Amino acid sequence: MLKPSIMALLAGVSLLPCVSQAAGPYFGVSGTYADRSAYSDVDSAWGGKAVVGYRFAPIPIFLEASWIDTGKADIDDTGIGATLRFTGYTLGAGYFWQVTPTGSGFWLRGAYYDGDSKVAAPGYGSIKTSANGGSVGLGVQLKFNDYVGLRFEYETLFETKDFASDEDVDIASIGLVFEFPTKRSAAPARAAAPTSWQTTPMAAPATAAMPPPSPPPPAAPLKTQPRVASQTELVIPAGEVPSQGTAFSNREGDWRFVEYQGQTGWVLIRPAR
């Protein structure tokens, strides 16, 4: 069952606006903090995690595999320094809510996990058992640019076998993610103020003089990102009016996500003054 905090965050992110979705492979590395709250005699522990995955567009789903090591959790009151540890992998899929053009957003992921739970004690050796089942995770991604960002995730491995009552393992992780976007899909178009791409003037009252026709759009470079220094995919010839999508503004000016002859990208509509 989802924790109340996860359910509340899901309700919030479902109301966030959509932007153009990025698709492509990614990988990440994180430190983890694992806790078995159902056991009063098993301490929390620090471990690590590595992930690799692929995000799709325009349907914002992703596939992801990870390797998890929960670290050695001390078992109190044994008198022999016993520890409990889980190591294994997950395979899953999720839904990603992207909220910025660079790829920041939220996600919900379900997965299957498989690995080993091991109890060890110095001088006594160790025993281990296979542990597998289902897991769910909720995460936040904060991108610094198109390629690098911070990744936060809270996930639960349900009823992990541990030689006792097979309790859940809650894992919080934080680390870096590296993405390699290969394409972007346009977000649903929204109403915007008239721009130089709109060539049909509004009809004037019968008693008023008709305004002069708007000039045809000038030639414009189609950029892979809403930045002047980003790669130019092609140049849209003067007079051509491409299909329009999301509007976006930054320090360099006002941009529009467009599609022209099967290519998608960003066009600078109005440079910053």
C-alpha positions in Angstrom: 0.0 0.0 0.0 1.4 3.5 -0.9 2.5 5.7 1.9 0.2 8.8 2.5 3.1 11.1 1.5 3.4 9.4 -1.9 -0.3 9.6 -2.5 -0.4 13.3 -1.7 2.6 14.0 -4.0 1.0 12.1 -6.8 -2.2 14.1 -6.5 -0.1 17.3 -6.8 2.0 16.4 -9.8 -1.0 15.3 -11.8 -2.1 18.9 -11.9 1.3 20.2 -13.2 1.4 21.7 -16.7 2.9 19.6 -19.5 5.9 20.6 -21.7 7.6 18.9 -24.6 8.7 15.4 -23.7 12.3 14.3 -24.1 13.1 10.7 -25.1 16.4 8.8 -24.8 18.6 6.7 -22.6 19.9 7.6 -19.2 21.9 6.2 -16.2 22.5 7.3 -12.7 24.4 6.5 -9.4 23.1 7.2 -5.9 23.8 6.8 -2.3 21.0 5.0 -0.3 19.6 5.1 3.2 17.7 1.9 4.0 15.3 1.4 6.9 13.3 -1.6 8.2 10.9 0.4 10.5 8.9 -2.8 11.4 12.0 -4.1 13.3 13.0 -2.2 16.5 16.2 -4.1 16.8 17.5 -3.6 13.2 19.3 -0.3 12.6 19.2 1.8 9.4 22.1 1.5 7.0 23.9 3.4 4.2 24.3 1.7 0.8 24.4 2.4 -2.9 22.4 2.1 -6.1 23.0 2.3 -9.9 20.2 2.7 -12.5 20.0 2.5 -16.3 16.9 3.2 -18.3 15.1 4.7 -21.4 12.4 7.3 -21.6 9.9 7.4 -24.4 7.9 10.2 -26.1 5.3 11.3 -26.8 3.8 8.8 -24.3 5.9 9.7 -21.2 6.7 6.2 -19.9 10.1 4.7 -19.1 11.8 1.4 -18.6 14.4 1.1 -15.9 16.7 -1.5 -14.3 18.7 -0.9 -11.1 21.2 -2.6 -8.8 20.7 -2.0 -5.0 22.9 -2.6 -2.0 21.1 -1.6 1.2 24.4 -1.8 3.2 25.0 -3.7 6.5 22.3 -3.0 9.0 23.4 -3.8 12.6 21.1 -6.2 14.5 21.0 -5.1 18.1 21.2 -7.3 21.2 22.8 -10.2 19.4 26.1 -9.8 21.2 28.1 -11.0 18.2 27.9 -8.0 15.9 25.4 -9.5 13.4 24.3 -7.5 10.4 21.5 -7.8 7.8 22.0 -6.8 4.2 20.0 -7.0 0.9 21.7 -6.9 -2.5 19.9 -7.4 -5.8 18.3 -5.9 -8.9 15.0 -4.4 -10.0 13.3 -4.4 -13.4 10.4 -2.0 -13.9 8.4 0.6 -15.7 6.9 4.0 -14.8 5.3 7.2 -15.8 7.3 10.5 -15.9 5.7 14.0 -15.5 8.2 16.4 -17.2 7.8 20.0 -16.0 10.8 21.9 -17.6 12.2 21.8 -21.1 15.6 20.5 -19.8 13.9 17.4 -18.3 13.1 18.1 -14.6 10.1 16.3 -13.3 8.5 13.6 -11.2 7.9 9.9 -11.7 6.1 6.9 -10.3 7.6 3.5 -10.9 6.6 -0.1 -10.2 9.1 -3.0 -10.4 10.0 -6.6 -9.7 13.0 -7.1 -7.4 15.2 -10.2 -7.0 18.3 -10.7 -4.8 19.7 -12.1 -1.6 19.2 -11.2 2.1 22.3 -12.1 4.1 22.9 -12.3 7.9 26.6 -12.2 8.8 28.6 -12.0 12.0 32.4 -11.8 12.5 33.8 -15.2 13.3 30.5 -17.0 12.7 30.2 -16.8 8.9 27.0 -15.9 7.1 23.8 -17.3 5.8 21.7 -16.0 2.9 18.4 -16.6 1.3 16.8 -15.6 -2.0 14.4 -12.6 -1.8 12.1 -11.4 -4.5 8.8 -9.6 -4.9 7.4 -6.2 -5.9 8.4 -2.7 -5.3 7.1 0.8 -5.9 9.1 4.1 -6.1 8.4 7.8 -6.4 11.1 10.2 -7.5 12.1 13.8 -8.3 14.6 14.8 -11.0 16.2 18.3 -11.0 18.2 18.9 -14.2 21.0 21.4 -14.3 21.0 21.3 -18.1 19.9 18.8 -20.8 22.3 16.1 -19.7 23.1 16.2 -16.0 20.8 16.5 -12.9 20.1 15.4 -9.4 17.9 12.4 -8.8 15.9 11.8 -5.6 13.8 8.6 -5.0 11.9 6.9 -2.2 11.0 3.3 -2.8 9.7 0.3 -0.9 10.7 -3.3 -1.4 7.7 -5.3 -0.2 8.0 -8.2 2.2 11.7 -8.9 1.6 12.7 -12.3 3.0 15.0 -11.7 6.0 14.9 -14.9 8.2 12.3 -13.3 10.5 8.9 -11.9 9.5 9.8 -10.7 6.0 9.2 -7.0 6.5 9.3 -4.1 3.9 12.5 -2.3 3.3 12.2 1.5 2.7 15.0 3.0 0.7 15.7 6.8 0.2 18.3 7.6 -2.4 20.0 10.7 -3.8 22.5 10.9 -6.6 23.4 12.1 -10.1 21.6 11.2 -13.4 23.0 11.5 -16.9 20.6 11.7 -19.8 21.2 11.6 -23.6 18.0 13.0 -25.2 17.6 11.9 -28.8 14.3 13.7 -29.7 11.5 15.7 -28.2 7.8 15.6 -28.8 5.6 18.7 -28.8 3.3 19.4 -25.8 -0.3 20.3 -26.4 -0.6 23.7 -27.9 -1.9 26.6 -25.8 -3.5 29.9 -26.6 -0.8 32.6 -26.9 -0.5 36.2 -28.0 -0.3 36.8 -31.7 3.3 36.4 -33.1 5.0 37.1 -36.4 4.1 33.5 -37.5 0.4 34.5 -37.6 -0.2 36.0 -41.1 -4.0 36.3 -41.1 -5.1 39.6 -39.5 -8.4 39.8 -37.5 -11.4 41.1 -39.4 -12.0 44.8 -38.7 -15.5 46.4 -38.4 -17.2 47.3 -41.7 -16.8 51.0 -41.0 -13.1 50.8 -40.2 -10.2 50.6 -42.7 -8.7 47.2 -43.2 -5.2 47.0 -41.7 -2.3 46.2 -44.1 -1.5 42.5 -44.4 1.2 41.1 -42.1 4.5 40.4 -43.8 5.4 36.8 -44.5 7.5 35.1 -41.8 11.3 35.6 -42.3 13.6 32.6 -42.7 14.3 31.1 -39.2 16.7 28.4 -37.9 15.1 25.4 -36.2 17.1 24.7 -33.0 17.3 21.5 -31.0 16.9 23.5 -27.7 15.5 26.9 -26.9 19.0 28.5 -26.9 20.7 30.5 -29.7 23.9 28.4 -29.2 22.2 25.0 -29.6 22.4 22.9 -32.8 20.5 24.1 -35.9 18.5 21.2 -37.5 17.5 23.2 -40.6 16.5 26.6 -41.7 12.8 27.3 -42.3 12.5 29.3 -45.6 11.0 32.8 -45.5 7.2 32.7 -46.0 6.8 29.1 -44.6 4.4 28.7 -41.7 5.2 25.6 -39.6 2.9 23.8 -37.2 3.1 25.5 -33.8 3.3 24.0 -30.3 4.5 25.1 -26.8 5.6 28.7 -26.1 8.6 29.2 -23.9 10.6 32.3 -22.7 14.1 32.6 -21.3 16.9 35.2 -21.1 17.5 35.0 -24.8 13.9 35.8 -25.8 10.5 34.2 -26.7 10.6 30.8 -28.3 8.0 28.5 -30.0 8.2 24.7 -30.4 7.3 23.9 -34.0 7.2 21.1 -36.6 8.3 21.6 -40.2 8.6 18.8 -42.8 8.8 16.1 -40.1 11.4 17.9 -38.0 10.6 19.3 -34.5 12.5 22.0 -32.6 12.5 25.6 -31.3 12.3 28.8 -33.2 13.2 32.2 -31.8 10.1 34.4 -32.2 11.2 37.5 -30.4 14.8 38.2 -29.2 15.3 39.6 -25.7 15.6 43.4 -25.6 
